[in-house]
Amino acid sequence: MEQLVEQARLPRLQSDNYYSFVDGGKVCRIAVDAQRRTEICEGKLAIVRYRGFHEVVPAEAAQRIRERDESALIVRDEYKETAPEDNPYKDFVVPDDLTW
């Protein structure tokens, strides 16, 4: 698994924007730019735990890492285009600057 993470991880970014996620009951964050945030949300990238840190890897590598160590995979979102038809908030627009 270590070799997979070493080869697949993306370079760390220096940014004032962060992607927040939960790992073991703690809220953690990782520096992202707009493109990386979108790719994480769409499931094209995933966050894995590696040597006490968090790394961003492509989804294909995340799947292989999960096969070897399920607990290493932290975030792997699956993008869903459709919203439930009975959603009472379907007419409300999400602000562009909303980040969590």
C-alpha positions as a Python dict, from the first residue, in 0.01 Angstrom:
ca = {
    (1, 'M'): (0, 0, 0),
    (2, 'E'): (281, 243, 83),
    (3, 'Q'): (424, 214, -265),
    (4, 'L'): (82, 288, -418),
    (5, 'V'): (42, 605, -211),
    (6, 'E'): (399, 718, -279),
    (7, 'Q'): (354, 681, -655),
    (8, 'A'): (-1, 816, -684),
    (9, 'R'): (-21, 1103, -436),
    (10, 'L'): (-62, 1450, -576),
    (11, 'P'): (168, 1732, -469),
    (12, 'R'): (59, 1924, -160),
    (13, 'L'): (-81, 2267, -230),
    (14, 'Q'): (-11, 2589, -43),
    (15, 'S'): (-348, 2757, -24),
    (16, 'D'): (-578, 2949, 208),
    (17, 'N'): (-869, 2732, 89),
    (18, 'Y'): (-929, 2401, 260),
    (19, 'Y'): (-1139, 2090, 210),
    (20, 'S'): (-1274, 1971, 546),
    (21, 'F'): (-1354, 1608, 626),
    (22, 'V'): (-1397, 1380, 925),
    (23, 'D'): (-1134, 1122, 1016),
    (24, 'G'): (-1187, 913, 1329),
    (25, 'G'): (-1428, 1161, 1485),
    (26, 'K'): (-1200, 1461, 1423),
    (27, 'V'): (-1257, 1730, 1166),
    (28, 'C'): (-948, 1753, 949),
    (29, 'R'): (-867, 1971, 654),
    (30, 'I'): (-638, 1967, 356),
    (31, 'A'): (-533, 2261, 136),
    (32, 'V'): (-705, 2265, -203),
    (33, 'D'): (-763, 2489, -500),
    (34, 'A'): (-1097, 2516, -682),
    (35, 'Q'): (-1017, 2239, -930),
    (36, 'R'): (-898, 1994, -665),
    (37, 'R'): (-1207, 2062, -448),
    (38, 'T'): (-1434, 1992, -747),
    (39, 'E'): (-1250, 1672, -833),
    (40, 'I'): (-1275, 1547, -473),
    (41, 'C'): (-1648, 1624, -466),
    (42, 'E'): (-1700, 1449, -800),
    (43, 'G'): (-1514, 1138, -686),
    (44, 'K'): (-1224, 1181, -929),
    (45, 'L'): (-984, 1225, -635),
    (46, 'A'): (-984, 1067, -290),
    (47, 'I'): (-818, 1137, 44),
    (48, 'V'): (-623, 857, 213),
    (49, 'R'): (-449, 826, 549),
    (50, 'Y'): (-78, 765, 511),
    (51, 'R'): (187, 766, 786),
    (52, 'G'): (-22, 992, 1010),
    (53, 'F'): (-94, 1243, 735),
    (54, 'H'): (-358, 1277, 465),
    (55, 'E'): (-277, 1255, 96),
    (56, 'V'): (-485, 1319, -217),
    (57, 'V'): (-476, 1043, -478),
    (58, 'P'): (-665, 968, -802),
    (59, 'A'): (-978, 755, -766),
    (60, 'E'): (-820, 458, -947),
    (61, 'A'): (-534, 449, -697),
    (62, 'A'): (-780, 490, -409),
    (63, 'Q'): (-964, 178, -520),
    (64, 'R'): (-641, -26, -522),
    (65, 'I'): (-546, 116, -180),
    (66, 'R'): (-890, 23, -45),
    (67, 'E'): (-840, -336, -163),
    (68, 'R'): (-523, -359, 43),
    (69, 'D'): (-627, -153, 349),
    (70, 'E'): (-988, -40, 378),
    (71, 'S'): (-914, 180, 680),
    (72, 'A'): (-669, 395, 481),
    (73, 'L'): (-942, 544, 261),
    (74, 'I'): (-1095, 852, 425),
    (75, 'V'): (-1290, 1041, 158),
    (76, 'R'): (-1423, 909, -170),
    (77, 'D'): (-1732, 1099, -275),
    (78, 'E'): (-1964, 968, -539),
    (79, 'Y'): (-2107, 1249, -746),
    (80, 'K'): (-2483, 1234, -789),
    (81, 'E'): (-2648, 1460, -1045),
    (82, 'T'): (-3005, 1386, -950),
    (83, 'A'): (-3177, 1520, -642),
    (84, 'P'): (-3484, 1360, -489),
    (85, 'E'): (-3802, 1494, -646),
    (86, 'D'): (-3962, 1561, -307),
    (87, 'N'): (-3669, 1774, -188),
    (88, 'P'): (-3825, 2081, -18),
    (89, 'Y'): (-3508, 2286, -87),
    (90, 'K'): (-3485, 2216, -460),
    (91, 'D'): (-3575, 2575, -551),
    (92, 'F'): (-3305, 2730, -328),
    (93, 'V'): (-2973, 2816, -488),
    (94, 'V'): (-2651, 2725, -306),
    (95, 'P'): (-2419, 3028, -285),
    (96, 'D'): (-2099, 3003, -492),
    (97, 'D'): (-1883, 3098, -195),
    (98, 'L'): (-2022, 2834, 42),
    (99, 'T'): (-1748, 2607, 173),
    (100, 'W'): (-1741, 2371, 465),
}
